[in-house]
Amino acid sequence: MAKKPAKKAKKIAKPAKKAPKGKVVAAPVAKAKVSTKPRNTSTLSYTQSEFVENVRAFCGLNKRSEAKQLVEDIATFVMDSLKRGYKIPLMGLGKLYVRETKARTGRNPATGETIHIPRRKRVRFTAAKALKERVL
């Protein structure tokens, strides 16, 4: 007697990978599309806490501590780069750079006497065309 051909084996779906013991895997957080309104409506400026919360929402991070660390790391990077004299492009926003002003003479408006203003370094920002078109 001839043997019947063997049936094709069914593909079994592999179970999802489990997180290693002791680690909790958090569900991804939906990203925010719009920034929240600042609480201080007289100056229309964010507090540091509000800024960190907006960064957390926009980046889809689970914890405020992650967002705070991200903001602190970026600030440290920007300060270190500017101190070394590098220009920093901020995509879609513009450029940050350090510029040295010349020494000059000025006048004290209260007394009228002339004073010497020494040269110094200043941080400057040049807005990108896209930022100007959307904001101004």
C-alpha positions as CSV (number, residue, x, y, z in Angstrom):
1,M,0.0,0.0,0.0
2,A,1.2,3.5,-0.8
3,K,1.5,6.0,2.0
4,K,-0.5,9.2,2.0
5,P,1.4,12.4,1.6
6,A,2.1,14.1,4.9
7,K,0.0,17.2,5.7
8,K,1.7,20.5,5.9
9,A,2.5,21.6,9.4
10,K,0.5,24.6,10.6
11,K,2.5,27.7,11.4
12,I,2.1,28.5,15.1
13,A,2.3,32.2,16.0
14,K,5.2,32.9,18.3
15,P,4.2,34.4,21.6
16,A,5.3,38.0,22.2
17,K,8.6,38.4,23.9
18,K,8.3,38.8,27.6
19,A,10.2,41.4,29.6
20,P,13.1,40.1,31.6
21,K,12.2,39.3,35.2
22,G,12.3,42.4,37.5
23,K,11.7,44.9,34.6
24,V,8.4,46.5,33.8
25,V,7.7,47.4,30.3
26,A,5.5,50.5,30.1
27,A,3.0,51.0,27.3
28,P,3.9,53.8,24.9
29,V,2.4,57.1,25.6
30,A,0.5,59.0,22.9
31,K,2.4,62.1,21.7
32,A,0.7,65.5,22.2
33,K,0.0,67.6,19.1
34,V,-0.5,71.0,20.8
35,S,1.3,72.7,23.6
36,T,-0.6,73.6,26.8
37,K,-1.3,77.1,27.8
38,P,1.0,78.6,30.5
39,R,-0.7,79.2,33.9
40,N,0.8,82.7,34.2
41,T,-1.3,84.5,31.6
42,S,0.1,88.0,32.4
43,T,3.6,87.2,31.1
44,L,2.7,84.3,28.8
45,S,5.8,82.4,29.8
46,Y,6.2,78.7,30.9
47,T,7.6,77.8,34.3
48,Q,10.4,75.2,34.1
49,S,7.9,72.6,35.4
50,E,5.4,73.4,32.7
51,F,8.1,73.3,30.0
52,V,9.3,69.9,31.2
53,E,5.7,68.6,31.2
54,N,5.2,69.8,27.6
55,V,8.5,68.1,26.5
56,R,7.3,64.9,28.1
57,A,4.0,65.1,26.3
58,F,5.5,66.0,22.9
59,C,8.2,63.3,23.0
60,G,5.8,60.6,24.3
61,L,7.9,59.9,27.3
62,N,6.4,58.0,30.2
63,K,8.0,59.8,33.1
64,R,8.6,63.5,34.0
65,S,12.1,62.5,35.2
66,E,13.0,61.3,31.7
67,A,11.9,64.6,30.2
68,K,13.7,66.6,32.9
69,Q,16.9,64.6,32.2
70,L,16.5,65.2,28.5
71,V,16.1,68.9,28.9
72,E,19.1,69.1,31.3
73,D,21.3,67.1,28.9
74,I,20.4,69.4,26.0
75,A,21.1,72.5,28.1
76,T,24.5,71.1,29.1
77,F,25.3,70.2,25.5
78,V,24.4,73.7,24.3
79,M,26.4,75.5,27.0
80,D,29.5,73.3,26.4
81,S,29.3,73.8,22.7
82,L,28.8,77.6,22.9
83,K,31.7,77.8,25.4
84,R,34.0,76.1,22.9
85,G,32.8,78.6,20.2
86,Y,30.7,76.2,18.1
87,K,27.6,77.3,16.2
88,I,24.5,75.2,17.0
89,P,21.9,74.7,14.4
90,L,18.4,74.1,15.8
91,M,16.5,72.5,13.0
92,G,13.5,74.6,11.9
93,L,14.3,77.2,14.5
94,G,17.6,78.9,13.7
95,K,21.2,79.1,14.9
96,L,22.8,79.8,18.3
97,Y,26.3,81.2,18.3
98,V,28.7,83.3,20.4
99,R,29.7,86.8,19.1
100,E,32.2,89.2,20.6
101,T,31.3,92.8,20.9
102,K,33.9,95.6,20.5
103,A,35.0,97.9,23.4
104,R,33.3,101.2,23.2
105,T,32.6,104.4,25.1
106,G,29.1,105.0,26.6
107,R,27.4,107.7,28.6
108,N,25.8,107.4,32.0
109,P,22.4,109.0,31.5
110,A,22.1,110.0,35.2
111,T,25.3,111.9,35.5
112,G,26.3,112.6,31.9
113,E,29.8,111.3,32.4
114,T,31.4,109.1,29.7
115,I,32.3,105.5,30.7
116,H,34.4,102.8,29.1
117,I,32.4,99.6,28.1
118,P,34.8,96.7,27.7
119,R,34.5,94.1,25.0
120,R,32.6,90.9,25.9
121,K,31.1,87.8,24.5
122,R,27.3,87.5,23.9
123,V,25.1,84.6,22.9
124,R,23.2,85.4,19.7
125,F,20.3,83.7,18.0
126,T,19.5,84.0,14.3
127,A,15.9,82.8,13.5
128,A,15.4,80.5,10.5
129,K,13.2,81.5,7.6
130,A,10.6,78.8,8.5
131,L,10.3,80.2,12.1
132,K,9.9,83.7,10.9
133,E,7.1,82.7,8.5
134,R,5.2,80.8,11.1
135,V,5.6,83.1,14.1
136,L,5.9,86.7,12.7
